Amino acid sequence: MKKINIKQDKNLIFLYALVLILALLYLLSFVKKTDKRKAVNTALINSKYQDSIYKFQLSNVQGLLELTKKDGIWFAGDFPADSERVNNFLKNLTKIRTLYKIQEIKSKVHTSKAQETIIESYGFDKKDSFTIRYFYNESDFMDLIFGKNDFSQTSRYLMTSKSTAIYEVDNSLEPYLTLSKQIWCEPYMISHIIPGKIDSDMIMKIKINYDNREIIKDSQSENWKTNCSKLLDLRHGGFKELNKNGNTGTGTDSDFEKNQAEMILSLELGNKNSIKIIISPDENSSSENTGQYQVQAQYYLNASNQIFTCNSQISLWTYNKIKEIML
């Protein structure tokens, strides 16, 4: 009987010890482990270059999109870019952040099979990588090459053109790693930045040609300022290529105006510039069924010098909203 009790006591001691060990392991799982990776606090782009950057080339296996600064205005391809988005993009690139050095590649040019496997595993091959190339000081440029996301999907692997190191960086740049013009371009039917910053206070008069009538609206018209603000707030449904002759950003397209224009808005601005908005049914669809309309916005300096033309499309809802505001 005594031997049995001794055996039971030993079993209990063993169980208590096992429970204690498991409890300790559980508690240790909540203790923050020391990160042995080399941490570097830096910006992806030195802020001293921010004002001198005049072009970005965004590229991946699907193609390339250029963001170009012309006369202080950013363009995504041939179309006005969303200035707020571009400014946030620049702020993100120039802010101080923590990079963690993961590995060093001996050479980007002469790579062994083993190194090629490592590069591919981090997503730096053509299939998975996304490159931001930025140009500054006329001819100088630098590449930021993004690989795959890490296992937790909270960070991304990064290499630069001036280093052979592989880093891990937070994924706050994820929304900008896209070639979509719809995302990068200015969303408004009437540009807020061409031929300069435009707001409702700058619109002096609007001439509306609709249904064989000419209607004039100005500061004496009912709800003038409110209606001007509503007009400027209207958004397009995507940009379209310009002419059949291949022009895609500037120039004129008189055929557009002649081709069944349903409404023409002529905006006179206080700085003597003007904007003409020509709206017509989309040739490729029935507006009654699909509700798509084409819009051409022509921008003039000093009322006669046309400097930019941009085609977009709008929905039937937007077109009806224009009529509600203007007629």
GICOR-V447556 format. One record per backbone hydrogen bond with DSSP energy under -0.5 kcal/mol. CO is the residue of the C=O (numbers start at 0). NH is the residue of the N-H. If there is no record, write none. Layout:
# GICOR-V447556
co=CO nh=NH
co=CO nh=NH
This chain:
# GICOR-V447556
co=0 nh=4
co=1 nh=5
co=2 nh=6
co=3 nh=7
co=4 nh=8
co=5 nh=9
co=6 nh=10
co=7 nh=11
co=8 nh=12
co=9 nh=13
co=10 nh=14
co=11 nh=15
co=12 nh=16
co=13 nh=17
co=14 nh=18
co=15 nh=19
co=16 nh=20
co=17 nh=21
co=18 nh=22
co=19 nh=23
co=20 nh=24
co=21 nh=25
co=22 nh=26
co=23 nh=27
co=24 nh=28
co=26 nh=29
co=27 nh=30
co=33 nh=35
co=36 nh=38
co=37 nh=100
co=39 nh=41
co=39 nh=98
co=41 nh=96
co=45 nh=48
co=46 nh=49
co=48 nh=51
co=48 nh=52
co=49 nh=52
co=51 nh=136
co=53 nh=68
co=54 nh=134
co=55 nh=57
co=55 nh=66
co=56 nh=132
co=57 nh=64
co=58 nh=130
co=59 nh=62
co=62 nh=59
co=64 nh=57
co=65 nh=67
co=65 nh=76
co=66 nh=55
co=67 nh=69
co=67 nh=74
co=69 nh=72
co=72 nh=69
co=73 nh=80
co=74 nh=67
co=74 nh=76
co=75 nh=78
co=78 nh=75
co=79 nh=185
co=80 nh=82
co=81 nh=85
co=82 nh=86
co=83 nh=87
co=84 nh=88
co=85 nh=89
co=86 nh=90
co=87 nh=91
co=88 nh=92
co=89 nh=93
co=90 nh=94
co=91 nh=94
co=92 nh=43
co=92 nh=44
co=96 nh=41
co=96 nh=98
co=98 nh=39
co=98 nh=100
co=99 nh=101
co=99 nh=167
co=100 nh=37
co=102 nh=165
co=108 nh=110
co=111 nh=115
co=112 nh=116
co=113 nh=117
co=114 nh=118
co=115 nh=119
co=116 nh=120
co=117 nh=121
co=118 nh=123
co=119 nh=122
co=121 nh=147
co=124 nh=127
co=124 nh=128
co=129 nh=145
co=130 nh=58
co=130 nh=132
co=131 nh=133
co=131 nh=143
co=132 nh=56
co=133 nh=141
co=134 nh=53
co=134 nh=54
co=135 nh=139
co=136 nh=138
co=139 nh=135
co=141 nh=133
co=142 nh=144
co=142 nh=160
co=143 nh=131
co=143 nh=145
co=144 nh=158
co=145 nh=129
co=147 nh=156
co=149 nh=152
co=153 nh=170
co=154 nh=149
co=155 nh=168
co=156 nh=146
co=157 nh=166
co=158 nh=144
co=159 nh=162
co=163 nh=104
co=164 nh=166
co=165 nh=101
co=165 nh=102
co=166 nh=157
co=167 nh=99
co=168 nh=155
co=170 nh=173
co=172 nh=175
co=172 nh=176
co=173 nh=176
co=175 nh=177
co=179 nh=183
co=180 nh=184
co=183 nh=81
co=186 nh=235
co=188 nh=190
co=191 nh=197
co=198 nh=201
co=199 nh=202
co=201 nh=203
co=201 nh=269
co=203 nh=218
co=204 nh=267
co=205 nh=207
co=205 nh=216
co=206 nh=208
co=206 nh=265
co=207 nh=209
co=207 nh=214
co=208 nh=263
co=209 nh=212
co=212 nh=209
co=214 nh=207
co=216 nh=205
co=217 nh=220
co=220 nh=223
co=222 nh=226
co=223 nh=227
co=224 nh=228
co=225 nh=229
co=226 nh=230
co=227 nh=231
co=228 nh=232
co=229 nh=233
co=230 nh=233
co=233 nh=188
co=233 nh=189
co=237 nh=312
co=239 nh=310
co=242 nh=245
co=246 nh=242
co=248 nh=308
co=249 nh=248
co=252 nh=255
co=252 nh=256
co=253 nh=257
co=254 nh=258
co=256 nh=260
co=257 nh=259
co=259 nh=280
co=261 nh=210
co=262 nh=278
co=263 nh=208
co=264 nh=266
co=264 nh=276
co=265 nh=206
co=265 nh=267
co=266 nh=268
co=266 nh=274
co=267 nh=203
co=267 nh=204
co=268 nh=271
co=272 nh=268
co=273 nh=299
co=274 nh=266
co=275 nh=277
co=275 nh=297
co=276 nh=264
co=276 nh=278
co=277 nh=295
co=278 nh=261
co=278 nh=262
co=279 nh=293
co=281 nh=284
co=284 nh=286
co=285 nh=288
co=285 nh=289
co=285 nh=290
co=286 nh=290
co=290 nh=315
co=291 nh=281
co=292 nh=313
co=293 nh=279
co=294 nh=296
co=294 nh=311
co=295 nh=277
co=295 nh=297
co=296 nh=309
co=297 nh=275
co=298 nh=306
co=298 nh=307
co=299 nh=273
co=300 nh=303
co=300 nh=304
co=301 nh=303
co=303 nh=305
co=304 nh=300
co=307 nh=298
co=309 nh=296
co=310 nh=239
co=311 nh=294
co=312 nh=236
co=313 nh=292
co=314 nh=318
co=315 nh=319
co=316 nh=320
co=317 nh=321
co=318 nh=322
co=319 nh=323
co=320 nh=324
co=321 nh=325
co=322 nh=326
